[in-house]
Amino acid sequence: MKLSRLVVNSIFLTVLVLGIAAWAVGSYRTALQTPAVTGDPVVIEIDKGDSLGEVSQKLLDAQLAIEPFWFKVLAIQKNAVNRLKAGEYELASGLTMTEILFLFVFGKTKQYSITVPEGWQYQQFAEAIANNPKLEHTLDPHNTDALMLAVGGEAKHPEGWFFPDTYRYQKHTRDVSVLKRAYEKMRVTLAQEWQNKAADLPFATAYEALILASIVEKETAIPSERPMIAGVFVRRLKMGMPLQTDPTVIYGMGERFQGNISRDDLLTPTPYNTYVIKGLPPTPIALPGLDAIRAVLHPQHSENLYFVAKGDGSHVFSTTLKEHNQAVADYQVKRHGPR
């Protein structure tokens, strides 16, 4: 009798254990397969030093459908307890507990981006960086000497040295990191394009080509016109003619420029006024893109020495001053004189 009771108790315990195990396995599988995020994406930030328990609590606080116990079991099973990377994560709707854990382990943080348009001046880029709340600010954008030193630049003047592009980053990225990437991309791009330049160009250095590229960038937004405008400027440089380009005058005026250029402005000397000086200004006047750089290093061959804006973004090109003056009369309301 006693033996039979023991057998019964043993069977009962076995069934109980098996039942609990089956329930646990089923519960674990359900926890792994059930979407933890429903509705809108949820942003979670893991701070440096957060424990697995603290991360679990942050997920619960964000109303995610996770079981902390199973989350810990999963982390132990995947050897991930001490491998969760700090950062800001955007958890999309439908993600499971397993997928969320893998995001944390592989550091797939939420990405932001900053776009630098072609033709922006350095100061516009610097201000966009300085005003970005997601970046960690370590530099004074007005202290250009320190900034160029921080990005590894040899030149002291930052204008022109940052490549226009879209740069992706995560929250708390240092400002110098984004600036360094933009600087390095311009340095490498310019060096590569300089190696493939056309023959017989009036540039002693790649930097001189960068200066002219910035002028071409500001003169037109039409890609097909860039080699044509570059050709005009290259011929003028070879002939010793002034470039006579308004964007350089505007750059030299700085804050004095209020939207219009007067005849007095064209006659007022500055290091950048190419109506007054011959040759190139001392630095670029903007951040040129790849098309402008290539246009300057591969200018169009023609006899054109002049061009005038038509008012629709395009230009009329002329070979003689007489033709140019007629184009000015036809298309310009405000006449700035021959270019």
Wavefront OBJ file of the C-alpha trace (Angstrom):
o trace
v 0.000 0.000 0.000
v 2.751 2.354 0.933
v 4.599 1.431 -2.236
v 1.604 2.151 -4.393
v 1.231 5.581 -2.761
v 4.849 6.321 -3.497
v 4.324 5.309 -7.078
v 1.249 7.482 -7.317
v 3.057 10.427 -5.744
v 6.008 9.893 -8.048
v 3.763 9.777 -11.066
v 1.940 12.886 -9.862
v 5.190 14.771 -9.376
v 6.437 13.660 -12.744
v 3.266 14.787 -14.450
v 3.377 18.052 -12.527
v 6.971 18.693 -13.512
v 6.269 17.790 -17.110
v 3.222 19.999 -17.050
v 5.187 22.930 -15.657
v 7.942 22.308 -18.175
v 5.445 22.173 -21.026
v 3.829 25.371 -19.775
v 7.239 27.053 -19.462
v 8.268 25.975 -22.950
v 4.970 27.161 -24.352
v 5.154 30.438 -22.453
v 8.745 30.995 -23.605
v 7.858 30.305 -27.225
v 4.888 32.639 -26.994
v 7.085 35.349 -25.487
v 9.589 34.934 -28.323
v 6.984 34.997 -31.081
v 4.631 37.686 -29.804
v 5.284 41.183 -31.234
v 6.603 43.320 -28.396
v 5.893 46.563 -30.245
v 2.473 47.419 -31.588
v 1.314 50.699 -33.030
v 3.795 53.521 -33.533
v 7.571 52.978 -33.304
v 9.021 53.325 -29.810
v 12.337 55.016 -29.016
v 14.427 53.499 -26.214
v 17.753 54.844 -25.007
v 20.232 52.551 -23.276
v 22.676 54.505 -21.169
v 26.248 53.400 -20.716
v 26.421 50.993 -17.788
v 22.728 50.025 -17.827
v 22.154 46.505 -16.481
v 19.940 43.957 -18.176
v 17.324 44.572 -15.494
v 17.402 48.324 -16.115
v 16.998 47.770 -19.840
v 14.045 45.462 -19.201
v 12.441 48.109 -17.008
v 12.856 50.726 -19.740
v 11.069 48.412 -22.157
v 8.246 47.923 -19.656
v 8.026 51.668 -18.989
v 7.587 52.169 -22.742
v 4.574 49.815 -22.606
v 6.281 47.070 -24.618
v 4.800 43.591 -24.382
v 7.765 41.735 -22.924
v 8.195 39.350 -20.009
v 11.308 40.451 -18.049
v 11.968 36.891 -16.862
v 11.958 35.491 -20.391
v 13.939 38.481 -21.652
v 16.645 37.578 -19.129
v 16.477 33.895 -20.078
v 16.822 34.841 -23.751
v 19.792 37.109 -23.002
v 21.515 34.315 -21.062
v 20.763 31.802 -23.807
v 22.239 34.109 -26.464
v 25.224 35.071 -24.284
v 24.083 38.690 -24.512
v 23.796 39.761 -20.863
v 26.876 41.993 -20.953
v 26.826 42.777 -24.666
v 24.015 45.335 -24.887
v 25.375 48.491 -26.516
v 24.504 51.958 -25.302
v 22.612 54.200 -27.661
v 19.210 55.343 -28.860
v 17.099 52.692 -30.585
v 13.954 53.050 -32.640
v 11.844 49.912 -32.242
v 9.489 49.444 -35.166
v 6.024 47.992 -34.866
v 6.015 44.206 -35.062
v 9.449 43.606 -33.550
v 9.669 40.606 -31.238
v 11.644 40.323 -28.022
v 14.366 38.373 -29.852
v 14.682 40.990 -32.601
v 14.890 43.768 -30.026
v 17.655 41.962 -28.151
v 19.637 41.525 -31.377
v 19.269 45.256 -32.115
v 20.792 46.019 -28.724
v 23.603 43.476 -29.134
v 24.606 44.631 -32.609
v 24.200 48.328 -31.789
v 21.656 49.052 -34.535
v 20.942 52.484 -33.141
v 18.525 55.072 -34.470
v 20.178 57.037 -37.252
v 19.833 60.735 -37.943
v 21.106 62.653 -40.921
v 22.292 66.121 -41.823
v 22.292 67.230 -45.453
v 24.813 69.760 -46.717
v 23.597 71.184 -50.041
v 26.054 72.053 -52.800
v 26.838 75.744 -52.676
v 26.395 76.182 -48.935
v 29.070 78.255 -47.267
v 31.092 76.738 -44.446
v 29.354 78.968 -41.912
v 25.954 77.542 -42.863
v 27.276 74.014 -42.321
v 28.870 74.996 -39.007
v 25.646 76.596 -37.786
v 23.611 73.534 -38.771
v 26.027 71.417 -36.731
v 26.010 73.814 -33.771
v 22.196 73.981 -33.696
v 21.680 70.224 -33.931
v 20.384 68.967 -30.554
v 21.259 65.320 -31.269
v 25.001 65.949 -31.592
v 27.488 66.339 -28.766
v 29.010 69.795 -29.136
v 32.736 70.068 -28.516
v 33.803 72.810 -30.932
v 33.267 76.525 -31.305
v 32.224 76.928 -34.969
v 33.643 80.454 -34.968
v 37.109 79.315 -33.868
v 38.121 78.130 -37.326
v 41.785 77.562 -36.440
v 40.878 75.110 -33.688
v 38.207 73.512 -35.844
v 40.545 72.851 -38.761
v 43.117 71.454 -36.373
v 40.484 69.134 -34.891
v 39.462 67.716 -38.284
v 43.066 67.284 -39.382
v 43.047 70.059 -41.950
v 46.262 71.711 -43.049
v 44.540 74.858 -44.328
v 43.468 77.472 -41.793
v 40.507 78.763 -43.798
v 37.635 76.226 -43.700
v 35.706 77.507 -46.709
v 35.394 74.932 -49.473
v 36.962 72.086 -47.507
v 33.769 70.203 -46.544
v 32.090 67.980 -49.105
v 28.366 68.608 -49.677
v 26.541 65.366 -48.931
v 24.157 63.675 -46.499
v 25.896 62.451 -43.360
v 24.273 59.915 -41.055
v 24.992 59.721 -37.341
v 23.541 58.487 -34.076
v 22.552 60.494 -31.022
v 25.480 61.835 -28.969
v 27.888 61.643 -31.923
v 30.495 64.385 -31.498
v 30.224 67.341 -33.857
v 33.866 66.948 -34.836
v 33.103 63.449 -36.123
v 30.640 64.727 -38.732
v 32.904 67.612 -39.705
v 35.893 65.291 -40.001
v 34.001 62.960 -42.332
v 32.949 65.861 -44.549
v 36.492 67.250 -44.586
v 38.056 63.877 -45.353
v 35.598 63.224 -48.171
v 36.454 66.557 -49.793
v 40.180 65.990 -49.362
v 40.049 62.526 -50.918
v 37.646 63.549 -53.700
v 39.734 66.559 -54.674
v 42.950 64.521 -54.693
v 41.396 61.805 -56.863
v 39.889 64.244 -59.350
v 43.135 66.228 -59.511
v 44.966 63.083 -60.620
v 42.608 62.755 -63.599
v 42.515 66.417 -64.626
v 42.719 67.615 -68.215
v 45.978 68.957 -69.562
v 46.909 72.633 -69.863
v 44.865 73.997 -66.986
v 45.816 77.315 -65.331
v 46.081 75.830 -61.837
v 49.303 75.287 -59.931
v 47.579 73.319 -57.170
v 44.410 71.360 -56.524
v 43.413 74.080 -54.056
v 43.252 76.622 -56.894
v 40.915 74.257 -58.733
v 38.795 74.038 -55.573
v 38.550 77.824 -55.469
v 37.293 78.016 -59.036
v 34.943 75.062 -58.469
v 33.292 76.992 -55.652
v 32.713 79.929 -58.013
v 31.239 77.670 -60.689
v 29.005 76.116 -58.030
v 27.590 79.506 -57.096
v 27.147 80.637 -60.703
v 24.753 77.917 -61.827
v 22.639 75.077 -60.475
v 22.244 73.532 -63.937
v 24.662 70.576 -64.229
v 25.043 70.857 -68.014
v 26.179 74.483 -67.715
v 28.983 73.886 -65.246
v 31.610 72.767 -67.795
v 30.607 75.718 -70.020
v 30.984 78.266 -67.214
v 34.200 76.600 -66.076
v 35.477 76.921 -69.654
v 34.795 80.672 -69.655
v 36.690 81.170 -66.397
v 39.600 78.947 -67.438
v 40.027 80.909 -70.686
v 39.888 84.185 -68.784
v 42.556 83.004 -66.361
v 44.800 81.982 -69.234
v 44.326 85.358 -70.941
v 44.811 87.380 -67.753
v 41.257 88.724 -67.881
v 39.427 89.436 -64.624
v 36.874 86.780 -63.767
v 34.236 89.435 -62.993
v 31.863 87.095 -61.191
v 29.194 88.434 -58.838
v 29.309 85.582 -56.266
v 32.872 86.549 -55.333
v 31.795 90.134 -54.789
v 28.940 88.990 -52.572
v 31.264 86.764 -50.550
v 33.706 89.642 -50.052
v 30.903 91.921 -48.873
v 29.989 89.543 -46.058
v 27.190 90.912 -43.881
v 27.082 94.112 -45.944
v 25.310 92.186 -48.697
v 21.552 92.713 -48.354
v 20.321 91.082 -51.547
v 21.538 93.463 -54.254
v 24.881 94.544 -55.683
v 25.370 98.184 -56.618
v 27.899 99.617 -59.035
v 29.817 100.948 -56.037
v 30.007 97.391 -54.683
v 31.583 96.245 -57.929
v 34.224 98.974 -57.637
v 34.935 98.533 -53.926
v 38.145 96.528 -53.461
v 38.078 93.385 -51.339
v 40.325 90.325 -51.642
v 37.354 88.565 -53.269
v 36.152 91.246 -55.694
v 37.079 89.722 -59.060
v 35.949 92.877 -60.844
v 38.901 94.612 -59.186
v 41.485 91.841 -58.778
v 42.882 89.585 -61.480
v 43.086 85.860 -61.025
v 41.467 83.814 -58.317
v 40.321 85.039 -54.897
v 42.418 83.807 -51.951
v 40.012 81.022 -50.849
v 36.895 79.224 -52.057
v 33.621 81.054 -51.579
v 31.403 78.006 -50.957
v 31.343 74.228 -50.686
v 31.466 72.854 -54.250
v 30.055 69.484 -55.218
v 31.598 66.803 -57.378
v 30.072 68.097 -60.618
v 31.576 71.557 -60.129
v 35.000 70.095 -59.311
v 34.925 67.893 -62.393
v 33.733 70.775 -64.554
v 36.721 72.887 -63.540
v 39.164 70.039 -64.145
v 37.496 69.169 -67.465
v 36.180 72.492 -68.820
v 34.312 72.698 -72.099
v 36.409 73.789 -75.067
v 34.918 76.752 -76.921
v 35.605 80.401 -77.715
v 33.131 81.763 -75.163
v 34.435 84.509 -72.890
v 31.170 85.889 -71.525
v 27.858 84.714 -70.113
v 24.780 86.397 -68.715
v 21.860 85.061 -66.690
v 18.568 84.772 -68.539
v 16.477 84.981 -65.378
v 15.296 81.371 -65.415
v 18.467 79.883 -63.935
v 20.166 79.353 -67.295
v 22.686 81.536 -69.126
v 23.475 82.904 -72.568
v 27.105 82.453 -73.652
v 28.950 84.791 -75.997
v 32.337 84.883 -77.702
v 32.581 88.660 -78.209
v 31.884 91.661 -76.044
v 29.417 92.951 -78.639
v 27.387 89.744 -78.451
v 27.550 89.819 -74.683
v 26.335 93.399 -74.436
v 23.380 92.513 -76.629
v 22.602 89.531 -74.372
v 22.780 91.803 -71.333
v 20.329 94.189 -72.990
v 18.023 91.299 -73.842
v 18.015 89.480 -70.524
v 19.197 91.642 -67.614
v 17.216 94.375 -65.958
v 20.115 95.445 -63.758
v 23.264 95.777 -65.776
v 26.485 95.077 -63.915
v 28.736 95.617 -66.882
v 30.586 93.032 -68.972
v 31.856 89.891 -67.325
l 1 2 3 4 5 6 7 8 9 10 11 12 13 14 15 16 17 18 19 20 21 22 23 24 25 26 27 28 29 30 31 32 33 34 35 36 37 38 39 40 41 42 43 44 45 46 47 48 49 50 51 52 53 54 55 56 57 58 59 60 61 62 63 64 65 66 67 68 69 70 71 72 73 74 75 76 77 78 79 80 81 82 83 84 85 86 87 88 89 90 91 92 93 94 95 96 97 98 99 100 101 102 103 104 105 106 107 108 109 110 111 112 113 114 115 116 117 118 119 120 121 122 123 124 125 126 127 128 129 130 131 132 133 134 135 136 137 138 139 140 141 142 143 144 145 146 147 148 149 150 151 152 153 154 155 156 157 158 159 160 161 162 163 164 165 166 167 168 169 170 171 172 173 174 175 176 177 178 179 180 181 182 183 184 185 186 187 188 189 190 191 192 193 194 195 196 197 198 199 200 201 202 203 204 205 206 207 208 209 210 211 212 213 214 215 216 217 218 219 220 221 222 223 224 225 226 227 228 229 230 231 232 233 234 235 236 237 238 239 240 241 242 243 244 245 246 247 248 249 250 251 252 253 254 255 256 257 258 259 260 261 262 263 264 265 266 267 268 269 270 271 272 273 274 275 276 277 278 279 280 281 282 283 284 285 286 287 288 289 290 291 292 293 294 295 296 297 298 299 300 301 302 303 304 305 306 307 308 309 310 311 312 313 314 315 316 317 318 319 320 321 322 323 324 325 326 327 328 329 330 331 332 333 334 335 336 337 338 339
